Amino acid sequence: MKRLTLCAVLIILSAFTACDDMFNDAFSDATPKVKYFGYVTTTTNRLYSYRVMESGIFEAVSTPATIVSTIANPARITIHPSNDFIYVAAQTFILAYKVNDDGSLTSVGQFFNGISSSLVAIHPSGEFLYSISNSNSIIQFYRINSDGSLVYVTQHTPAIITPTNCALKVNPSGTRLYVTAVNGTTSYIISYGVLSDGQLTDEKQSSINNATAYVGKSIYINKNGSHLYSTGGLGSSYIIGFILNSDGTATFNHLTTSTNSRDIVVNQSETFLYSSETQAGKGIMMYGIYSDYSLYSIGYTPVLAATPSFMGLHPDGRFLYQADTTNKFITVYNMNQGGNLTYNGIACTFNNASEYTVDVKIAAKTVYGAN
């Protein structure tokens, strides 16, 4: 009898242990984890997917790296605020992809836009997308479905002056869309109020009365929405700062000498700005940001890029990536305290003839049950 009782107790304990293991496994599967994935467009009309390793180096999602598009000229990449989707401006198409849990991409559509799309901006809510071309003044407006696909709604053309678009960005509060543009040698900041349904209203145009302050094709709006930085355009060797006024207008604030910047990014604490430079010998210019939002130089990286292109900031602020339209690799830098960048390595390389990198962006995907 005692043996039978002991056996029964052992069986019950074993069952509880098994249930506990099952509970722990189930809980582990439900624990969210963040995975980092890198995406690169190249001059051979391709888009590649990578896992970002702890070292900052890329590892191909598949071997060779997954090619998910052969649409002509995929260029600028934009990450959806949820990090569940990415969008690529590809001239007559906007390409939309779902980011899978392993970093691979699944197409959710190729959306014809008819304006030779150069860049898109996504509303902070993740519900609306705006697209411009660098060859006209049109702004296209789309709604974003829950599966990441796009629904075209309408397009806008500036009501007063119709300059050529350079760059666009929705401010962090989602209340205004800003577009930088040029008409001849005059630069403009054009802003629109964003309604709850994503439609644009209350257009404001601000002409920039500075002979050297030509806006370029990359802009950044700070987190409180009070200041905008732009690369220089028309050969301008400056980074330009603007005050964003509460009525939607913009006021020229300052010029900082650069060497014809192609792209700018700002670190998460908004204490440093980095500029992808085209002058030989200066890869990335590094600037500190004063309390009045003006900039001061803290040096530049040893040049690796022959023709620097667009950059991508790692979401956790540890690494900065740089593409290069005449080199077959992505360079990765460590972001250090004090704003200095130090060379980390080559994140990835390409072996195909004439395949050079155009843009690089990093997604922070939340996955469940990941090892």
KELOPA-669669 format. One line per field, with one value per residue (C-alpha): residue in three letters; x, y, z; residue number from 1. Coordinates in Angstrom, 2 decimals. Layout:
N
mike [ala,...]
east [X,...]
north [Y,...]
up [Z,...]
numi [NUM,...]
END
This chain:
371
mike [met,lys,arg,leu,thr,leu,cys,ala,val,leu,ile,ile,leu,ser,ala,phe,thr,ala,cys,asp,asp,met,phe,asn,asp,ala,phe,ser,asp,ala,thr,pro,lys,val,lys,tyr,phe,gly,tyr,val,thr,thr,thr,thr,asn,arg,leu,tyr,ser,tyr,arg,val,met,glu,ser,gly,ile,phe,glu,ala,val,ser,thr,pro,ala,thr,ile,val,ser,thr,ile,ala,asn,pro,ala,arg,ile,thr,ile,his,pro,ser,asn,asp,phe,ile,tyr,val,ala,ala,gln,thr,phe,ile,leu,ala,tyr,lys,val,asn,asp,asp,gly,ser,leu,thr,ser,val,gly,gln,phe,phe,asn,gly,ile,ser,ser,ser,leu,val,ala,ile,his,pro,ser,gly,glu,phe,leu,tyr,ser,ile,ser,asn,ser,asn,ser,ile,ile,gln,phe,tyr,arg,ile,asn,ser,asp,gly,ser,leu,val,tyr,val,thr,gln,his,thr,pro,ala,ile,ile,thr,pro,thr,asn,cys,ala,leu,lys,val,asn,pro,ser,gly,thr,arg,leu,tyr,val,thr,ala,val,asn,gly,thr,thr,ser,tyr,ile,ile,ser,tyr,gly,val,leu,ser,asp,gly,gln,leu,thr,asp,glu,lys,gln,ser,ser,ile,asn,asn,ala,thr,ala,tyr,val,gly,lys,ser,ile,tyr,ile,asn,lys,asn,gly,ser,his,leu,tyr,ser,thr,gly,gly,leu,gly,ser,ser,tyr,ile,ile,gly,phe,ile,leu,asn,ser,asp,gly,thr,ala,thr,phe,asn,his,leu,thr,thr,ser,thr,asn,ser,arg,asp,ile,val,val,asn,gln,ser,glu,thr,phe,leu,tyr,ser,ser,glu,thr,gln,ala,gly,lys,gly,ile,met,met,tyr,gly,ile,tyr,ser,asp,tyr,ser,leu,tyr,ser,ile,gly,tyr,thr,pro,val,leu,ala,ala,thr,pro,ser,phe,met,gly,leu,his,pro,asp,gly,arg,phe,leu,tyr,gln,ala,asp,thr,thr,asn,lys,phe,ile,thr,val,tyr,asn,met,asn,gln,gly,gly,asn,leu,thr,tyr,asn,gly,ile,ala,cys,thr,phe,asn,asn,ala,ser,glu,tyr,thr,val,asp,val,lys,ile,ala,ala,lys,thr,val,tyr,gly,ala,asn]
east [0.00,2.81,4.47,1.23,0.77,4.36,3.89,0.70,2.44,5.32,2.92,1.06,4.32,5.49,2.24,2.62,6.22,5.13,2.38,4.87,7.24,4.37,3.40,6.97,7.25,3.96,5.01,8.35,6.57,4.42,7.35,7.98,11.54,12.99,14.93,16.85,16.79,18.63,17.33,19.47,18.57,21.15,21.73,20.83,17.15,17.23,16.27,18.09,17.18,19.59,19.68,21.63,24.06,25.01,28.29,26.39,27.44,24.76,23.97,21.96,18.45,19.11,22.19,22.58,20.77,17.06,16.16,12.59,12.21,13.26,11.16,13.26,15.19,14.11,15.74,14.67,13.44,10.95,10.14,6.52,6.19,5.11,8.25,5.93,6.19,8.67,8.01,10.35,10.06,10.66,9.82,6.42,5.73,5.67,6.65,5.14,6.45,5.56,8.52,8.40,9.65,12.89,13.54,12.50,10.02,6.66,5.25,1.87,1.68,3.30,1.32,1.46,1.79,2.41,4.64,8.04,8.09,11.40,10.53,7.63,6.78,4.50,2.25,3.24,-0.10,0.95,-2.38,-1.34,1.47,2.56,4.74,6.63,8.74,11.91,10.71,7.40,5.37,2.76,2.12,0.22,-1.84,-2.56,-4.29,-2.46,-4.52,-3.92,-2.04,0.33,-1.21,-1.98,-5.19,-4.72,-6.90,-5.89,-3.04,-2.17,-0.37,0.73,-1.83,0.44,3.80,4.52,8.21,9.95,9.80,13.00,12.04,9.08,8.41,5.43,6.19,6.30,2.89,1.32,-0.26,1.66,3.38,6.46,7.88,11.13,11.12,12.95,11.81,14.81,17.25,14.60,13.94,10.61,9.27,5.67,3.57,0.06,-2.18,-3.03,-6.69,-7.82,-8.51,-5.06,-6.25,-4.12,-5.34,-4.13,-1.24,1.54,4.48,7.63,10.24,13.81,15.46,19.07,21.23,23.08,20.35,19.22,17.34,18.25,16.76,17.01,15.40,14.99,12.36,13.21,10.99,9.20,8.50,10.20,13.15,13.92,17.33,17.89,20.80,21.96,20.76,21.92,25.52,25.09,27.81,25.66,23.33,20.41,18.33,14.80,12.50,9.04,6.48,3.16,1.18,2.84,5.33,9.10,11.84,15.46,17.63,21.22,23.73,26.45,29.24,29.38,30.67,27.50,25.69,23.66,21.84,21.50,20.54,20.27,20.93,18.10,18.91,19.13,22.56,24.47,23.83,25.64,25.98,26.87,29.38,30.34,33.72,36.74,38.37,35.30,32.99,30.56,30.72,29.88,28.20,27.08,23.72,23.57,20.52,19.45,19.63,22.65,25.51,29.21,31.69,33.32,35.18,34.65,35.16,38.11,36.64,35.65,32.78,33.70,30.26,28.36,24.64,21.90,22.35,20.51,20.52,20.28,17.11,18.98,21.49,24.63,25.46,25.25,25.23,26.25,25.49,27.74,26.72,30.21,31.23,29.84,29.39,27.60,29.89,28.98,30.25,30.05,28.28,30.26,29.66,30.67,29.23,32.29,31.89,34.50,34.84,33.30,33.54,31.82,28.25,27.75,29.29,28.03,29.78,27.52,28.89,27.92,25.88,26.33,24.39,21.79,19.95,20.08,17.51,17.11,13.79,13.19,10.68,8.84,8.51,7.09,8.69,11.98,15.17]
north [0.00,2.40,1.68,2.36,5.63,6.69,5.88,7.91,10.90,10.66,10.53,13.61,15.52,14.55,15.83,19.16,19.44,18.77,21.38,23.85,23.22,23.66,26.92,28.19,27.27,28.99,32.08,32.14,31.97,34.95,37.12,39.92,40.38,42.97,41.81,44.21,43.81,45.79,46.63,47.88,49.13,48.93,50.37,47.01,47.49,45.20,45.25,43.02,41.77,41.17,40.30,42.86,41.03,42.19,43.49,45.70,43.61,42.27,38.60,37.66,36.42,33.80,32.86,34.66,37.65,37.69,39.68,40.87,43.34,43.79,46.93,49.66,51.97,51.18,53.90,55.57,53.23,54.27,52.15,52.06,53.31,49.80,48.32,45.70,47.14,48.95,51.14,51.84,54.73,53.17,55.91,54.97,52.54,52.58,49.11,47.83,44.85,43.05,42.45,38.80,37.54,36.29,39.58,38.35,40.45,39.56,41.88,43.37,45.30,47.47,50.68,52.76,56.47,58.14,60.91,59.17,58.87,59.82,59.66,58.83,59.98,58.14,59.77,58.90,57.09,54.70,55.31,57.67,57.88,60.87,60.70,63.27,63.37,65.41,66.46,68.23,69.87,67.13,65.50,62.21,60.97,57.30,55.50,52.50,49.36,47.05,44.64,47.41,47.86,51.35,53.00,56.09,58.99,62.20,64.51,68.11,70.84,74.04,76.78,79.82,78.91,75.46,74.79,71.44,69.15,68.15,66.32,65.81,64.88,64.79,66.45,64.14,65.28,64.40,67.83,69.20,67.91,69.85,69.86,71.52,72.78,75.05,77.38,78.53,79.71,80.39,77.82,77.22,75.45,74.48,73.09,71.66,70.97,67.26,66.50,63.46,61.58,62.40,65.03,68.16,71.67,75.15,75.46,77.82,78.79,80.36,81.62,81.54,84.84,83.73,83.55,80.41,78.58,76.17,73.24,69.67,66.16,65.18,66.86,66.23,67.68,67.62,65.83,68.91,70.09,73.46,73.10,71.65,70.81,70.43,69.35,71.89,71.79,73.28,72.67,74.52,73.63,74.14,72.46,74.82,75.28,76.65,77.61,76.07,78.59,77.68,79.04,76.59,79.04,78.61,81.15,80.85,80.36,79.42,78.05,75.56,74.98,71.42,70.01,69.42,67.05,64.18,63.05,63.95,61.94,62.98,60.77,59.81,62.38,65.08,66.19,65.32,65.58,63.54,64.53,62.21,64.30,64.19,65.95,63.70,62.97,63.55,60.58,61.71,65.16,65.17,68.12,68.95,70.66,73.80,74.63,77.16,74.32,75.77,73.36,73.15,70.85,68.00,66.49,63.89,60.18,58.79,58.53,55.13,56.12,57.27,58.76,58.82,58.23,57.83,56.67,54.54,54.87,51.75,52.11,51.59,54.31,52.14,52.15,54.36,52.86,54.57,53.57,54.54,54.77,53.95,51.28,47.77,47.80,49.31,50.87,50.70,53.08,52.89,55.85,56.92,59.28,62.79,62.34,60.80,57.98,55.24,52.75,49.37,47.49,46.59,45.56,43.78,43.60,42.97,41.05,41.68,43.90,47.55,46.82,49.78,50.72,53.52,53.45,51.51,51.46,49.38,48.02,47.04,44.21,42.93,39.14,36.53,33.24,34.18,32.44]
up [0.00,0.91,-2.42,-4.28,-2.39,-3.14,-6.83,-6.91,-5.31,-7.79,-10.73,-9.47,-8.93,-12.41,-13.88,-12.05,-13.29,-16.87,-16.58,-15.15,-18.08,-20.53,-18.81,-18.94,-22.63,-23.40,-21.44,-23.24,-26.60,-25.58,-24.48,-26.99,-28.24,-30.59,-33.63,-35.88,-39.66,-42.33,-45.81,-48.70,-52.18,-54.98,-58.43,-60.02,-59.12,-56.12,-52.46,-49.98,-46.49,-43.59,-39.92,-37.90,-35.64,-32.14,-33.61,-36.08,-39.10,-41.47,-42.02,-45.11,-44.38,-47.05,-49.09,-51.37,-49.88,-50.68,-53.79,-53.37,-56.21,-59.80,-60.33,-61.96,-59.67,-56.11,-54.05,-50.80,-48.05,-45.35,-42.29,-41.04,-37.41,-36.35,-37.97,-39.50,-43.04,-45.27,-48.31,-51.21,-53.66,-57.08,-59.58,-61.05,-58.19,-54.43,-53.24,-49.98,-48.00,-44.81,-42.48,-41.40,-38.04,-39.62,-41.44,-44.86,-46.81,-48.32,-50.98,-50.18,-53.42,-56.06,-56.24,-59.40,-58.63,-61.99,-60.60,-60.54,-56.75,-55.13,-51.43,-49.12,-45.60,-43.18,-40.59,-36.98,-36.57,-39.34,-41.11,-43.93,-46.51,-48.60,-51.70,-53.77,-56.91,-57.33,-60.80,-60.00,-57.21,-56.65,-53.26,-53.36,-50.41,-49.58,-46.73,-45.29,-44.69,-41.73,-44.03,-45.17,-48.62,-49.93,-51.11,-53.26,-52.09,-53.87,-54.78,-53.93,-55.81,-54.01,-54.53,-54.72,-56.26,-57.70,-57.07,-57.51,-54.47,-52.66,-49.45,-47.11,-43.50,-41.12,-37.79,-34.73,-33.45,-36.81,-37.15,-40.15,-43.28,-44.38,-47.92,-48.97,-52.56,-55.01,-57.77,-59.76,-57.09,-54.43,-51.72,-50.00,-46.94,-47.71,-44.89,-44.62,-41.68,-41.43,-40.67,-38.67,-41.92,-43.32,-45.78,-46.16,-45.45,-44.41,-46.87,-45.83,-48.06,-46.68,-49.13,-47.88,-48.64,-48.42,-51.53,-50.38,-48.42,-51.13,-49.65,-50.57,-50.61,-46.95,-43.93,-40.21,-37.85,-34.15,-31.63,-30.34,-33.88,-33.47,-35.84,-39.28,-40.73,-44.48,-46.61,-49.15,-52.75,-56.07,-55.05,-51.75,-49.23,-46.16,-43.73,-43.22,-40.07,-39.93,-37.06,-37.49,-36.29,-34.65,-37.61,-40.04,-41.51,-41.33,-40.63,-41.74,-38.65,-39.48,-41.99,-41.12,-43.62,-44.97,-48.25,-50.26,-47.92,-49.42,-46.27,-42.60,-39.51,-35.86,-32.83,-30.47,-27.80,-30.51,-29.36,-32.56,-36.30,-38.96,-42.60,-45.50,-47.47,-51.14,-50.86,-51.19,-47.85,-45.68,-45.29,-42.58,-41.00,-37.27,-35.56,-32.05,-31.59,-29.42,-27.29,-29.95,-32.55,-34.37,-35.09,-34.27,-36.00,-34.09,-37.05,-39.74,-40.25,-42.25,-45.71,-47.05,-49.28,-52.78,-53.47,-50.16,-50.42,-47.81,-44.23,-41.70,-37.91,-35.74,-33.61,-30.34,-31.25,-31.31,-35.04,-38.11,-41.62,-44.87,-48.46,-51.39,-55.05,-56.36,-53.85,-53.41,-49.66,-46.66,-44.04,-40.35,-37.67,-33.89,-32.30,-29.24,-26.36,-27.30,-30.79,-32.45,-34.94,-35.14,-37.96,-37.13,-40.41,-43.66,-42.89,-46.22,-49.70,-53.23,-55.99,-58.98,-61.74,-61.30,-58.17,-55.86,-52.75,-52.65,-49.32,-46.05,-43.24,-40.06,-38.72,-35.07,-35.39,-32.29,-32.49,-30.13,-29.15,-30.83,-29.74]
numi [1,2,3,4,5,6,7,8,9,10,11,12,13,14,15,16,17,18,19,20,21,22,23,24,25,26,27,28,29,30,31,32,33,34,35,36,37,38,39,40,41,42,43,44,45,46,47,48,49,50,51,52,53,54,55,56,57,58,59,60,61,62,63,64,65,66,67,68,69,70,71,72,73,74,75,76,77,78,79,80,81,82,83,84,85,86,87,88,89,90,91,92,93,94,95,96,97,98,99,100,101,102,103,104,105,106,107,108,109,110,111,112,113,114,115,116,117,118,119,120,121,122,123,124,125,126,127,128,129,130,131,132,133,134,135,136,137,138,139,140,141,142,143,144,145,146,147,148,149,150,151,152,153,154,155,156,157,158,159,160,161,162,163,164,165,166,167,168,169,170,171,172,173,174,175,176,177,178,179,180,181,182,183,184,185,186,187,188,189,190,191,192,193,194,195,196,197,198,199,200,201,202,203,204,205,206,207,208,209,210,211,212,213,214,215,216,217,218,219,220,221,222,223,224,225,226,227,228,229,230,231,232,233,234,235,236,237,238,239,240,241,242,243,244,245,246,247,248,249,250,251,252,253,254,255,256,257,258,259,260,261,262,263,264,265,266,267,268,269,270,271,272,273,274,275,276,277,278,279,280,281,282,283,284,285,286,287,288,289,290,291,292,293,294,295,296,297,298,299,300,301,302,303,304,305,306,307,308,309,310,311,312,313,314,315,316,317,318,319,320,321,322,323,324,325,326,327,328,329,330,331,332,333,334,335,336,337,338,339,340,341,342,343,344,345,346,347,348,349,350,351,352,353,354,355,356,357,358,359,360,361,362,363,364,365,366,367,368,369,370,371]
END
